[in-house]
Amino acid sequence: MKKMGVAEERKAEVLRKLKELGESIYYALQNRKFPEIYLPSRSVKNIMYDQELRQYVLGPAKVRRSSHNIKQIRTFTQLIWLAFFVKRLIKERKTSTLRDIFYSAQAFNIDFKDQDESDKIITDLESALMKAREDFNVFPEERSAIFGELIIEYTVPGYEGKRLDLTSHPDGVMIGPALTTAEFIDTSAEMVIAIEKGGLFTRFIEEKVHKRFKAILVNTAGQPPRSTRYLLRRLNQELGLPVYIFTDADPWGMHIAMVIISGSANAAHLRDLTTPDAKWAGVWASDINKYRLPHDKLTDIDIKRLHELKMDPRYNSKLWRDEIEIFLRHKKKAEQEAFARYGLTYIVDKYLPEKLEIVKSL
Amino acid sequence: MKKMGVAEERKAEVLRKLKELGESIYYALQNRKFPEIYLPSRSVKNIMYDQELRQYVLGPAKVRRSSHNIKQIRTFTQLIWLAFFVKRLIKERKTSTLRDIFYSAQAFNIDFKDQDESDKIITDLESALMKAREDFNVFPEERSAIFGELIIEYTVPGYEGKRLDLTSHPDGVMIGPALTTAEFIDTSAEMVIAIEKGGLFTRFIEEKVHKRFKAILVNTAGQPPRSTRYLLRRLNQELGLPVYIFTDADPWGMHIAMVIISGSANAAHLRDLTTPDAKWAGVWASDINKYRLPHDKLTDIDIKRLHELKMDPRYNSKLWRDEIEIFLRHKKKAEQEAFARYGLTYIVDKYLPEKLEIVKSL
């Protein structure tokens, strides 16, 4: 028998958890009890930072959803319907979006007054199963991209066993449901470089960063969708590749890197989306002066955001604290593209090797 | 000698036009005259709708940029620098973004006070050459995607002569500089279906619309970037394939279809971005009642927009006028995903074949 791949194993685990959930409902009914479900509480009081996991996690507080409680029967029913619906999605190997779920409910006379309500129930099911919605085939619309010497093998219907070399399309290979669930077969890469901006991702491909630095390139397209964060983690953990993150030099770019490394409070009920060993490789606040980069003044909103980050336990280490201080002292920000001031290839020829040297020694 | 492909021919033409521009400057200098350039005026008075081309075009009015005029010497210099810079981009076969151009200027001590100013000069050069910035290797960051039975051959450095089958990645193949400049080699497709939303694009791939309807699928990702509009035109004109556009049933979805068909006033100085024979295949206002779709009320902004569209010469034909009237009468809008109310595959199994039948006969 063929060994089960990572993607298949995850699906099997979700199905197992869904089955347990269903069985608990049947068991209650058989024993003439009102079925109920316990979910981890997602209230602010129950969200805490775990130093060991280096991410936010939920504490021990639980909330009960009971079919006995007239106020809860609506959300209880919605949750059970959703569990039924995503089980069918997985079995039929179809994918879906948050928006689709909202409309699909109407076919079953399940009432959601708007998408906010259905999105909330999807998060409830995530908490109940401790699995991300991507694991039950609910994907976002946004797509980021990947490029580099990595061969993958698909597991989606119609493509099982087919392979793709991720250098086969020089605009980058889209990260959608098929790529997210593919198995990694072979790579000659020695690192992963995640890049915030599409323009720079294209530049890196043109300048052959994948060959010169033996790197797999990932375009996060701003704050990466969770499927991209999950993919970065897999590249790090399954292939043992270090991950370096390049963003703009501003609080928002910094935070893109931090969410890849340590996750978000919103996803405290989930595991496997963070890459704790990934490194923020710039553009740092200190690079703006060091490289005399064209820059803009920080806005009031930027400064307010930096003060928030200062209070955030994820930012409680030397590099991050120092860079926040430099931002606040100089009140400057700069974009990745600012290096074009020294010619389009400077960032690859000069900045990238210098910075990788520094970051590796951190 | 190998026959020149469409993409290569376009590059050669841009280089020829850049050379003419340069020669006119040298000629003036040699004759001890102040160099000057004439550009078509892009003022509202000079933008008119051309019934034959079925797009907005610029009228005969010209504006002069002269190095003799102290007020114009700044923009004149910026324009000449840009022409020099993009010639180098093309020769070195590098691509760039609007943002890159802004920063690159600083390496040459060319001053742009912000990106708005550099963007304006890029549009000036487009008008001077009557070519889109993509033709001189300045690409946007946004990426849409394509999927279907079409084999392309790359022309970008390092990939010359390599081919890709556009069914090779089931998440869709990204439309970036490499795809935009590729040659079409072979297809078994009989139509092109452009889709506004990423989620539905993935659904269409999963439901094998490319096989069942022999269709090439294009995800426009909202209002498509110009390189995607140009690609749709090429699929229509080079391969002779009809193009059908599926959008949300609201004024914004309608206008996505219209811009693919007839272009925008902003691009009145350009050709080759429109597909006049493409058809808007829904979701129509009339479909909301016909299919009893879940819907929302039109907002005041939606209604204001519909009144604007009514006055727009591009909307001056029966289908469009009727649908605008129905929107205004029923005051309802609906999304493509609303069909999920009848199950996730209803849109492909029922709506799509019915609608294609109707649209083909229009």
HADDOCK unambig.tbl for C-alpha pairs under 7 A between the chains (distance, minus, plus):
assign (segid A and resid 97 and name CA) (segid B and resid 199 and name CA) 6.12 0.50 0.50
assign (segid A and resid 99 and name CA) (segid B and resid 337 and name CA) 6.83 0.50 0.50
assign (segid A and resid 100 and name CA) (segid B and resid 337 and name CA) 5.77 0.50 0.50
assign (segid A and resid 100 and name CA) (segid B and resid 340 and name CA) 6.12 0.50 0.50
assign (segid A and resid 103 and name CA) (segid B and resid 337 and name CA) 6.92 0.50 0.50
assign (segid A and resid 103 and name CA) (segid B and resid 338 and name CA) 5.65 0.50 0.50
assign (segid A and resid 103 and name CA) (segid B and resid 340 and name CA) 5.45 0.50 0.50
assign (segid A and resid 103 and name CA) (segid B and resid 341 and name CA) 5.05 0.50 0.50
assign (segid A and resid 104 and name CA) (segid B and resid 340 and name CA) 4.90 0.50 0.50
assign (segid A and resid 104 and name CA) (segid B and resid 341 and name CA) 4.70 0.50 0.50
assign (segid A and resid 104 and name CA) (segid B and resid 343 and name CA) 6.23 0.50 0.50
assign (segid A and resid 105 and name CA) (segid B and resid 341 and name CA) 6.87 0.50 0.50
assign (segid A and resid 106 and name CA) (segid B and resid 341 and name CA) 5.24 0.50 0.50
assign (segid A and resid 107 and name CA) (segid B and resid 341 and name CA) 4.72 0.50 0.50
assign (segid A and resid 107 and name CA) (segid B and resid 342 and name CA) 5.53 0.50 0.50
assign (segid A and resid 107 and name CA) (segid B and resid 343 and name CA) 6.62 0.50 0.50
assign (segid A and resid 141 and name CA) (segid B and resid 198 and name CA) 5.25 0.50 0.50
assign (segid A and resid 141 and name CA) (segid B and resid 199 and name CA) 5.49 0.50 0.50
assign (segid A and resid 170 and name CA) (segid B and resid 178 and name CA) 6.11 0.50 0.50
assign (segid A and resid 171 and name CA) (segid B and resid 174 and name CA) 6.15 0.50 0.50
assign (segid A and resid 171 and name CA) (segid B and resid 175 and name CA) 6.93 0.50 0.50
assign (segid A and resid 171 and name CA) (segid B and resid 176 and name CA) 5.13 0.50 0.50
assign (segid A and resid 171 and name CA) (segid B and resid 177 and name CA) 6.62 0.50 0.50
assign (segid A and resid 171 and name CA) (segid B and resid 178 and name CA) 5.76 0.50 0.50
assign (segid A and resid 172 and name CA) (segid B and resid 174 and name CA) 6.61 0.50 0.50
assign (segid A and resid 173 and name CA) (segid B and resid 173 and name CA) 6.53 0.50 0.50
assign (segid A and resid 173 and name CA) (segid B and resid 174 and name CA) 6.51 0.50 0.50
assign (segid A and resid 174 and name CA) (segid B and resid 171 and name CA) 6.15 0.50 0.50
assign (segid A and resid 174 and name CA) (segid B and resid 172 and name CA) 6.62 0.50 0.50
assign (segid A and resid 174 and name CA) (segid B and resid 173 and name CA) 6.51 0.50 0.50
assign (segid A and resid 174 and name CA) (segid B and resid 174 and name CA) 6.21 0.50 0.50
assign (segid A and resid 175 and name CA) (segid B and resid 171 and name CA) 6.92 0.50 0.50
assign (segid A and resid 176 and name CA) (segid B and resid 171 and name CA) 5.13 0.50 0.50
assign (segid A and resid 177 and name CA) (segid B and resid 171 and name CA) 6.63 0.50 0.50
assign (segid A and resid 178 and name CA) (segid B and resid 170 and name CA) 6.09 0.50 0.50
assign (segid A and resid 178 and name CA) (segid B and resid 171 and name CA) 5.77 0.50 0.50
assign (segid A and resid 198 and name CA) (segid B and resid 141 and name CA) 5.28 0.50 0.50
assign (segid A and resid 199 and name CA) (segid B and resid 97 and name CA) 6.16 0.50 0.50
assign (segid A and resid 199 and name CA) (segid B and resid 141 and name CA) 5.48 0.50 0.50
assign (segid A and resid 337 and name CA) (segid B and resid 99 and name CA) 6.86 0.50 0.50
assign (segid A and resid 337 and name CA) (segid B and resid 100 and name CA) 5.80 0.50 0.50
assign (segid A and resid 337 and name CA) (segid B and resid 103 and name CA) 6.96 0.50 0.50
assign (segid A and resid 338 and name CA) (segid B and resid 103 and name CA) 5.68 0.50 0.50
assign (segid A and resid 340 and name CA) (segid B and resid 100 and name CA) 6.12 0.50 0.50
assign (segid A and resid 340 and name CA) (segid B and resid 103 and name CA) 5.45 0.50 0.50
assign (segid A and resid 340 and name CA) (segid B and resid 104 and name CA) 4.92 0.50 0.50
assign (segid A and resid 341 and name CA) (segid B and resid 103 and name CA) 5.05 0.50 0.50
assign (segid A and resid 341 and name CA) (segid B and resid 104 and name CA) 4.72 0.50 0.50
assign (segid A and resid 341 and name CA) (segid B and resid 105 and name CA) 6.91 0.50 0.50
assign (segid A and resid 341 and name CA) (segid B and resid 106 and name CA) 5.25 0.50 0.50
assign (segid A and resid 341 and name CA) (segid B and resid 107 and name CA) 4.74 0.50 0.50
assign (segid A and resid 342 and name CA) (segid B and resid 107 and name CA) 5.58 0.50 0.50
assign (segid A and resid 343 and name CA) (segid B and resid 104 and name CA) 6.25 0.50 0.50
assign (segid A and resid 343 and name CA) (segid B and resid 107 and name CA) 6.62 0.50 0.50
